[in-house]
Amino acid sequence: MYTVLVIDDSPSMRRIIKDMINSIDEFEVISEAIDAYDAREKIKEYEPDLVTIDINMPKMDGVTFLRNLMRLHPMPAVVISGESVRGNDIFDDGAVGFIPKPETGEPMSSFSERIKENLLNLTFLLKRYTLKKPKATKKVISKKAIEVERKVHPDEVIPLEASMLNGKKLIVIGSSTGGVESLLKVFKGLTNNLPPILITQHIPYGFSKSFADRLNDNSSLTVHEAQDGMILEKGHAYLAPGNMHLTIEKASGKDYKTKLLDTVKVSHHRPSVDVLFRSVNNTVGGAAMAVMMTGMGDDGSIAMKELHDNGAYTVAQNEESCVVFGMPAKAIKKGAVKDIIHLNDISKYIIEFSNNKRR
């Protein structure tokens, strides 16, 4: 049984969400909170397995609360709101799902079905989290931490030293909201004779290992949760671990190896797509293929433009097939993308790039 804390300032909406969640066999609402400060105390008291967060709340909006939560006490969070985008499209900082509130005239049965489908899709992640979740502590979320997190440029973590000489082929993928299921679809279509693939998916701590295992089970590739110092191999893929930046560097001979960085968040994320893409540009330059997939915000757009300008092959998922057309849209707007393609075609383009049919 997975326990849930519902955070919403509307008493009626809290009751509706609570009843709908309690109707799902594997879930139980353990408590409710009316705002971020109330939620902070309830999290310390109950240590739920999952929180649902509304965006429009008094005292502190849900976006700021979510950022602070993921920075100080990473845990599964699903946004349930009438707003799909807020500010700079960064409300998904660490969130593992978004459920739109019912529109005017929409039957509650549709809303209930969305909640059920979303939560049941998270059970493989929740199982992993409950084995590792932190114990309650009075320092979980302090009042002092109630602040808007500064947006860090990739320069502060990894300087741009773009390689002028092309190295061996690599494929890098960045994704966020909607990326879990979208990546599964892509990996099912890939063959096992491809150059190494590196993935940064915005995912909370404790989830990346089980997600890498799921990709591995649904693909002919061998998929790992990246560890420090792994030699990159053909037919293998490496997923950035939650709460760590994934980069690469030269190893002995012509090989490359992974290097994990435990530094500040970049573009509000750790792992960050910008950090991965820039390290690949610094190492293999124009020999890379970069794929930007569904997600909110602009993480990855800076380094993808640098890759594009250095001769790498860059593609972005199109708006029609994205759950959220945020990260691809920002990369396209920067002029960082050569081809805009449907989710269904991403695996084909990767295979064609690997066979020298795409540049």
Buried (B, 14 or more C-beta within 10 A) or exposed (E): EBBBBBBBBBEEBBEBBBEBBEEBEEBBBBBBBBBBBBBBEBBBEBBBBBBBBBBBBEEBBBBBBBBBBBBEBBBBBBBBBEBBBBEBBBBBBBBBBBBBBBEEEEEEEEBBEBBBEBBEEBEBBBBBBBEEBEEEEEEBBEEEBBEEBEEBEBEEBBEEEBBEEBBBBBBBBBBBBBBBEBBBBBBEBBBEEBBBBBBBBBBBBBBBBBBBBBBBEBBBBBBBBBEEEBEBBBBBBBBBBBBBBBBBEBBEEEEBBBBBBEBBBBBBBBBBBBBBBBBBBBBBBBBBBBBBBBBBBBBBBBBBBBBBBBBBBBBBBBBEBBBBBBBBBBBBEBEBBBEBBBBEBBBBBBBBBBEEEBE
